[in-house]
Amino acid sequence: MRKQKKVQDSYVIMTELVLPNDTNTLHNLMGGRMMHWMDIVSAIAAQKHSNRIVVTASVDNVSFSESIKLGNVVTLEAKVTRAFNSSMEVHIVVYAEDIPSGKKVKSNQAFFTFVAVDQLGNPIDVPEALPETEEEIRLYDGALRRRQLRLVLAGRMKPSEANELRSIFDIKEGAEG
């Protein structure tokens, strides 16, 4: 039986200040800088969960719902939602805060996948993630569908093998994709 770790044990908060070098010509935070910060905070969460070196395997659906302005304080929250054999899905939520006005908005969210590796770069087993809160359970339950969708889109799994996705795509047993 694999070791288990609570989802909450992987929780990481990172705070950044948006400076001029982080912005585009409209004085908004550049998307690439945001993704860089998201990669860092999610890697730390995956490392905390696995106690291993981790590498980024995939990035899903980074949504940019609100622009982040020069001078805003950006808070990134990340935690492992589910662990498979050597891979871990990490959910990141980003908030932007204009401190003088007191306005704080949820600006971004995404799912990153990391693989734990040994010193030679070979995948290594990680502990199972043990969800406890309603939100952790909801994210945990959806992680297998998201994983199968990632694998299908990457061509590493046939749609007919993605059992968790059958109801979404109405795939019949034995159908080939």
BELPE-V605299 format. One record per residue. N is the residue number from 1. RES is the residue in one letter. SS is DSSP state (a for helix, b for strand, c for the rest). PHI is phi in whole degrees, -180 to 180 (NA if undefined). Layout:
n;res;ss;phi
N;RES;SS;PHI
N;RES;SS;PHI
This chain:
n;res;ss;phi
1;M;c;NA
2;R;c;-71
3;K;c;-63
4;Q;b;-119
5;K;b;-134
6;K;b;-66
7;V;a;-56
8;Q;a;-58
9;D;a;-69
10;S;a;-98
11;Y;c;-65
12;V;b;-133
13;I;b;-119
14;M;b;-129
15;T;b;-122
16;E;b;-134
17;L;b;-107
18;V;c;-78
19;L;c;-105
20;P;a;-53
21;N;a;-70
22;D;a;-92
23;T;b;-111
24;N;c;-93
25;T;c;-70
26;L;c;-94
27;H;c;65
28;N;b;-104
29;L;b;-58
30;M;c;-71
31;G;a;-59
32;G;a;-64
33;R;a;-66
34;M;a;-60
35;M;a;-64
36;H;a;-61
37;W;a;-63
38;M;a;-64
39;D;a;-64
40;I;a;-65
41;V;a;-65
42;S;a;-73
43;A;a;-65
44;I;a;-63
45;A;a;-61
46;A;a;-65
47;Q;a;-65
48;K;a;-61
49;H;a;-70
50;S;a;-94
51;N;c;57
52;R;c;-137
53;I;b;-68
54;V;b;-128
55;V;b;-126
56;T;b;-72
57;A;b;-104
58;S;b;-160
59;V;b;-130
60;D;b;-109
61;N;b;40
62;V;b;-77
63;S;b;-102
64;F;b;-116
65;S;c;-92
66;E;c;-137
67;S;c;-73
68;I;c;-115
69;K;b;-96
70;L;c;-52
71;G;c;91
72;N;c;-68
73;V;b;-97
74;V;b;-107
75;T;b;-115
76;L;b;-111
77;E;b;-120
78;A;b;-135
79;K;b;-157
80;V;b;-70
81;T;b;-95
82;R;b;-162
83;A;b;-117
84;F;c;-104
85;N;c;-73
86;S;c;-118
87;S;b;-105
88;M;b;-137
89;E;b;-92
90;V;b;-121
91;H;b;-101
92;I;b;-120
93;V;b;-122
94;V;b;-121
95;Y;b;-119
96;A;b;-115
97;E;b;-130
98;D;b;-97
99;I;c;-61
100;P;c;-58
101;S;c;-88
102;G;c;79
103;K;b;-88
104;K;b;-129
105;V;b;-131
106;K;b;-80
107;S;b;-108
108;N;b;-149
109;Q;b;-156
110;A;b;-167
111;F;b;-119
112;F;b;-114
113;T;b;-119
114;F;b;-123
115;V;b;-117
116;A;b;-81
117;V;b;-131
118;D;c;-85
119;Q;c;-64
120;L;c;-96
121;G;c;88
122;N;c;-88
123;P;b;-57
124;I;c;-136
125;D;c;-61
126;V;c;-123
127;P;c;-65
128;E;b;-68
129;A;b;-92
130;L;b;-109
131;P;c;-78
132;E;c;-126
133;T;c;-82
134;E;a;-60
135;E;a;-65
136;E;a;-61
137;I;a;-66
138;R;a;-62
139;L;a;-66
140;Y;a;-61
141;D;a;-63
142;G;a;-81
143;A;a;-64
144;L;a;-67
145;R;a;-64
146;R;a;-62
147;R;a;-64
148;Q;a;-64
149;L;a;-63
150;R;a;-58
151;L;a;-68
152;V;a;-65
153;L;a;-64
154;A;c;-83
155;G;c;76
156;R;c;-98
157;M;c;-148
158;K;c;-77
159;P;a;-53
160;S;a;-68
161;E;a;-91
162;A;c;-86
163;N;a;-57
164;E;a;-71
165;L;a;-96
166;R;a;-52
167;S;a;-68
168;I;a;-71
169;F;a;-100
170;D;c;53
171;I;c;-88
172;K;c;-84
173;E;c;-55
174;G;c;85
175;A;c;-73
176;E;c;-100
177;G;c;-108
